[in-house]
Amino acid sequence: MDSVVLQEHKDGVLTLWLNRPEVLNAFNRELATGLVEGVRRAVADVNIRVVVIRGKGRGFCSGQDLSVALDERAGRIRDIVREMYNPLIQAMRDLPKPIIASVGGVAAGAGMSLALAADLRIAASNARFVYGFSGIGLAPDSGASYYLPRIIGVARALEFSMLGGAVDANQALALGLVSKVVSEEQLDGETSALAQRLAAGPTVALGLTKRAMYEGATGALADALEREALYQQLASESQDFKEGVKAFLEKRSPQYKGC
């Protein structure tokens, strides 16, 4: 039987394919575990410089597989969230490398949360973002309450979540949920181009930038300033920094090695 998460590593990019197309890549435990394993592989492998998350078939991810959820006792939902979703979202946040969500078709519930937890999001014109939690009588999970208000603001996040919002790709672009919308036919190429651009970048500096931005979004100015001094020192100790300066002085494009 095929894995529910397929891993494809090429030219510094690790693509994690959600592979349950028959249910629009709905979450079950195996899928969540497979994504965590993929992210942890990216932590350990210096040859992986970018992670891309995509969905096989017609959708990105339709959220929790409710046929599985109905088999669980309601009293265990807290444990399911803690054991299944929280490790994945935390692993994505902690990965010192960029993560791209390439969204085609529906991203609903925990599937939308998965996309929000990526650092960059690109969407096909057929993408739909559906905040499905309130529609089935649930509160947000999978990091949605953290990322959504930071991306679109608290007021819009409350409206979107309480009313069970659904937006198409162009509406998502206007809200800032995605950074780019392309045609369905262009999604592969545009995703690859974005991933390769990041993979060719200074990986250490990009990882520190990711960390600084997330930490700075919730902290005080004084903490951010001190953090910037520390992270700048760490970045300056990388080989990529030395290459960047040398390339600048030599008036050529830098050849970053990711270290």
C-alpha positions in Angstrom: 0.0 0.0 0.0 1.3 3.5 -0.9 2.3 5.8 1.9 -0.2 8.5 2.8 2.7 11.0 2.7 5.1 10.7 -0.2 8.6 12.3 0.0 10.3 13.6 -3.0 13.8 15.2 -2.6 15.3 17.0 -5.6 17.8 19.9 -5.9 17.6 20.9 -2.2 13.7 20.8 -2.1 11.8 18.2 -0.1 8.2 17.9 -1.4 5.8 16.2 1.0 2.8 15.0 -0.9 -0.4 14.3 1.0 -1.5 11.1 -0.6 -5.1 10.3 0.3 -6.8 11.7 -2.8 -9.9 9.6 -2.5 -10.9 11.7 0.6 -9.3 15.0 -0.6 -6.3 14.2 1.6 -8.2 14.3 4.8 -6.2 13.9 8.0 -5.8 10.7 9.8 -3.1 9.7 12.3 -0.9 8.2 9.6 -1.0 11.4 7.5 -0.1 13.6 10.5 2.7 11.3 11.5 4.1 11.2 8.0 4.2 14.9 7.8 6.0 15.1 11.1 8.6 12.6 9.9 9.1 14.6 6.7 9.7 17.8 8.6 12.1 16.1 11.0 14.0 14.7 8.0 14.4 18.2 6.7 15.9 19.2 10.1 18.5 16.5 10.0 19.5 16.6 6.3 21.7 19.6 5.4 21.0 18.9 1.7 17.3 19.8 2.2 17.0 23.6 2.2 13.2 24.1 1.5 10.1 22.0 2.2 7.0 22.1 0.0 3.7 20.6 1.1 1.2 19.6 -1.6 -1.8 17.5 -2.1 -2.4 14.7 -4.6 -5.6 14.7 -6.6 -8.2 17.4 -6.6 -7.6 18.9 -3.2 -4.9 20.2 -0.8 -6.4 18.9 2.4 -10.1 18.7 3.5 -9.3 18.6 7.2 -9.9 15.9 9.7 -11.3 12.7 8.3 -14.7 12.7 10.1 -15.3 9.1 9.4 -12.3 8.4 11.6 -13.2 11.1 14.1 -16.6 9.6 14.7 -15.0 6.4 15.8 -13.2 8.3 18.6 -14.9 9.1 22.0 -15.7 12.8 22.3 -13.8 12.9 25.6 -10.6 12.1 23.8 -10.6 15.0 21.3 -8.2 16.9 23.6 -5.7 14.0 23.4 -6.2 13.7 19.6 -5.3 17.4 19.1 -2.3 17.1 21.4 -1.0 13.9 19.9 -1.9 14.3 16.3 -1.9 17.9 15.3 0.2 19.9 17.8 3.5 18.0 17.2 3.1 18.7 13.4 2.4 22.4 13.7 5.2 22.9 16.3 7.6 21.0 14.1 6.8 23.3 11.1 7.2 26.4 13.3 10.6 25.1 14.6 12.1 24.0 11.3 14.9 26.4 10.6 14.2 26.3 6.8 11.3 27.8 4.7 8.1 25.8 4.2 5.8 26.5 1.2 2.2 25.4 1.0 1.2 24.8 -2.6 -2.6 24.8 -2.5 -4.8 23.5 -5.3 -8.4 22.8 -4.6 -9.9 22.8 -1.1 -8.0 23.6 2.1 -10.5 23.1 4.9 -10.4 23.0 8.7 -7.1 21.4 9.8 -6.1 21.5 6.1 -6.4 25.3 6.1 -4.5 25.4 9.4 -1.8 23.3 7.8 -1.5 25.9 5.0 -1.4 28.7 7.5 1.4 27.1 9.4 3.6 27.2 6.3 5.8 30.3 5.9 4.7 31.0 2.3 1.5 30.0 0.5 0.9 29.9 -3.3 -2.5 29.0 -4.6 -4.0 27.8 -7.8 -7.1 29.6 -9.1 -9.3 26.7 -8.1 -8.2 26.9 -4.4 -10.8 27.4 -1.7 -10.0 28.1 1.9 -12.8 26.9 4.3 -12.8 27.5 8.0 -14.9 24.5 8.9 -14.5 24.2 12.6 -17.6 26.2 13.7 -19.7 24.4 11.0 -19.4 21.2 12.9 -19.6 22.7 16.4 -15.9 22.9 17.1 -13.4 25.5 18.1 -10.2 26.1 16.1 -7.2 23.8 16.4 -4.0 23.0 14.5 -2.6 26.4 15.1 -5.5 28.3 13.5 -6.0 30.5 16.5 -2.3 31.5 16.4 -1.8 32.0 12.7 -5.1 33.3 11.3 -5.3 36.6 13.4 -1.6 37.2 12.8 -2.1 36.9 9.0 -5.4 38.8 8.5 -6.0 40.5 11.9 -8.1 39.7 14.9 -11.4 41.3 13.6 -11.3 39.5 10.3 -10.2 36.3 11.9 -13.2 36.4 14.3 -15.6 37.1 11.4 -14.1 34.4 9.3 -14.1 31.8 12.1 -17.4 32.5 13.8 -19.4 32.7 10.5 -17.7 29.6 9.1 -16.1 31.5 6.2 -15.0 30.2 2.9 -13.0 32.2 0.4 -11.8 31.6 -3.1 -8.2 32.1 -4.3 -8.6 35.7 -5.3 -10.3 36.6 -2.0 -7.5 34.8 -0.2 -5.0 36.9 -2.0 -6.8 40.1 -1.1 -6.9 39.0 2.6 -3.2 38.1 2.6 -3.9 34.4 3.2 -1.7 33.7 0.1 1.1 35.6 -1.6 0.3 34.6 -5.1 -2.5 33.0 -7.3 -1.7 31.3 -10.5 -3.7 29.1 -12.9 -4.1 25.4 -12.2 -1.7 24.6 -15.1 1.0 27.0 -13.7 0.9 25.8 -10.1 3.6 23.1 -10.6 6.0 25.4 -12.3 5.4 28.5 -10.1 5.8 26.3 -6.9 9.1 24.9 -8.3 10.4 28.3 -9.2 9.6 29.7 -5.7 11.2 26.6 -4.0 14.3 26.8 -6.1 14.7 30.5 -5.4 14.6 29.8 -1.7 16.8 26.8 -2.0 19.5 28.9 -3.7 19.3 31.4 -0.8 21.4 31.7 2.4 19.7 28.9 4.4 21.2 29.9 7.8 20.0 33.5 7.4 16.6 32.4 6.1 16.1 30.1 9.1 17.1 32.9 11.5 14.8 35.3 9.7 11.9 32.9 10.1 12.6 32.5 13.8 13.0 36.3 14.4 9.8 37.1 12.6 7.7 34.6 14.5 9.2 35.5 17.9 9.0 39.3 17.1 5.3 39.0 16.3 4.5 38.4 20.0 7.3 40.0 22.0 8.4 43.4 23.2 10.5 45.8 21.1 13.5 45.5 23.5 13.4 41.8 23.2 13.2 42.0 19.4 16.2 44.3 19.3 18.4 42.0 21.4 17.2 39.0 19.4 18.2 40.7 16.2 21.7 41.4 17.5 22.1 37.7 18.5 20.7 36.3 15.2 22.7 38.7 13.2 25.9 37.4 14.9 24.9 33.8 14.1 24.1 34.7 10.5 27.5 36.5 10.1 29.3 33.3 11.2 27.9 31.4 8.2 29.8 30.6 5.0 26.9 32.1 3.1 27.5 35.5 4.7 31.1 35.4 3.6 30.0 34.4 0.1 27.4 37.1 0.0 29.8 39.8 0.8 32.4 38.5 -1.6 29.9 38.3 -4.4 28.7 41.8 -3.7 32.2 43.2 -3.9 32.9 41.2 -7.0 29.6 42.4 -8.6 28.3 38.8 -9.3 25.5 36.6 -8.1 26.2 34.8 -4.9 26.5 31.0 -4.9 25.1 30.0 -1.5 25.8 26.6 0.0 23.3 26.7 2.8 25.8 26.6 5.6 
